[in-house]
């Protein structure tokens, strides 16, 4: 039964909703130091900016902005914050500007910090909700099979376990404050489009333009009568996250800089990003956006130039460096994205994992590599001595490398562990990139306190309803224990009486095939409600009580529990640890 509870507690379905994962709400710290990140705190001052007549941007209320357009008889909201609390706070501020009803909501893209506060704006009203046609599939794709690890890495990247002294800001906003008390909801689009859409809402003419960049579903919102353009996440005051260390699907650099060319062709007088302050002045906007797109094209083109010459990823990182006029731009400081990460991503996105070095065809295992380094040092005691020497001269990156090998050989070596913690802290404190800084400091905290960062947020019942069963089953079967199921051949069918859907899981010697129909020869056939199933998986409802209440047409609850116990995620580990299989 303990294993069954582990299945319920750790199942991947819990993480359907977020690649953003967290522990405690963190706020930016106001300081007067000259650390580059702290100098950016002024960009996220909590404030409603009146960009142009009838157009307002709420900055600093969360990691992302929400934008208000006041029409003749109603309000248009662009992006809805990251949770219901921040959404309500911003909406309350907007209502001080106008008490007209909301007639439309527009999502710039599918990232959670732009959509999961939507119900706070919708309330009892019934606005049209506009988005690109690929947004809803993208939201559902957040339930991908890699969501658990992306969640863990997000918790590190955003610094959600850090205290106020350690977290300055998150590079493109003051903080990202999800915790176990956070409530989220997402109202799906009612109107979508492919390339562009011209509409008139509450007397306001708008042009919605597909502009793939940070996400493939990214759009711009252009108001021609006021020459205002809202750029979503394709532009913000930092070198862009062409790759994010939390993990992501490949982001096309070419699509991104071509989408920035759309802004240049429009020549807006006001540019409102979804992170940070708005910009005004056509000449300045043209220059800033040109530099921004040039930086992306430079990384794209020079990476391909090096790739085609046979450079491997490590050499490529040393080769691709921004020209000084771009690297010095205040809009291209590497406080959020980094050139080096972007280069590695472009290599992998174009050529895949193989570096081209024959050594990488069948590389040493991590254990073998660690032992080889130890042997070369003359044993682990000598290797530890080298690590101490490197620490003494401040070569903390080398200490991370060496302690990684040492802890692989001897995970309980306290000296190696302490050296690693101190090196992570030292690297984090001097790091100017927010994501990198938080990752270093959070891993140090994990080592100190012996835990792995994980998702704390639970979805609401309402949000659960919006996710298809097919998405849930697709993620669920990736948790199959291949050893426990190695000799089994079994079919279990679930019939959802409220949605008229049926799914059969055919467990076949280490593989669980999902078949979207009822198979009469299944050994277990369960009739149930889809919402009960979802709420069991995320522990909104008591698993044992709820499972006992299902109707078993074939088999019984104990057989069903035994079947579910076969689907249990591996125990999470830190980067240097051996898998706990």
Secondary structure by P-SEA (a helix, b strand, c coil): caaaaaaaaccccccccccccccbbbbbbbccccccccccccccccccccccccbbbbcccccbbbbbbbcccbbbbccccccaaaaaaaaaaaaaaccccccbbbbcccccccccccccccccbbbbbbbccaaaaaaaaccccaaaaaaaaaaaaacccccccccccccccccccccccbbbbbbccccccccbbbbbcccbbbbbbbbbcccccbbbbbbccccbbbbcccccccccccccccccccccaaaaaaaaaaaaaacccbbbcccccccccaaaaaaaaaaaaaaaaaaaaaaaaaaaacccaaaaaaccccccccccccccccccccaaaaaaaaaaaccccccccccccccccaaaaaaaaaaaaccaaaaaaaaaaaaaacaaaaaaaaaaaaaaaccccaaaaaaaaaaaaaaaaacccaaaaaaaaaaaaaaaacccccccccccaaaaaaccaaaaaaaaaccccccccccccbbbbbbbccccbbbbbbccccbbbbbccccccccbbbbbbaaaaaaaaaccccaaaaaaacccccccaaaaaaaaaaccccccccccccccc
